[in-house]
Amino acid sequence: MSTTLLLNASYEPLRVIPLRRALHLVLAKKAEVLEEGEGVVRSAKVTMPRPSVIRLTYMVKVPYRSRLPLTRTNLTARDRGECQYCGASVGSRGTIDHVVPRSRGGKHAWENVVLACGPCNSKKDDRTLSELSWSLERKPFAPKGTSWIIIGLHRVEDSWQPYLPAWA
């Protein structure tokens, strides 16, 4: 099933919606197409390019911001599929590693976990970074905002990247 990125009138990412809903919004003039995807959509009277990114013509108030759950998939998205110790590309084969080991009082929280390759995770074991003289590629952080929720839950298309600030 094809999906479309929906932006608020302020260009803030709101959510990913099914293609059918995106077409309804565009044809009802409630949204405008910003980026076109591959292929076309045809009906008895209309032929149009498939919308990849659309923007609402009116502002929608977003009352609630949920926090992204700490899962391997979301951690892989945050750390861009790279081991945070050696920089190797691990993708979905990466493991969750606690910077401050749980055996030493480290918490299972976004600010204390990173994606690691198997060899680095084994070498680190239950030691701290200072004991190994290691450093992190990037400081761990808790992803916030709708962009991270979209990135964590959906396959991000190339045409969406300019509209997702967290991706840059």
Secondary structure, 3 states (H helix, E strand, C coil): CCEEEEECCCCCEEEEEEHHHHHHHHHCCCEEEEEEEEEEEECCCCEEEEEEEEEECCCCCCCCCCCCCCCHHHHHHHCCCECCCCCCECHHHCEEEECCCHHHCCCCCHHHEEEECHHHHHHHCCCCHHHHCCCCCCCCCCCCCHHHHHHHHCCCCHHHHHHCHHHC
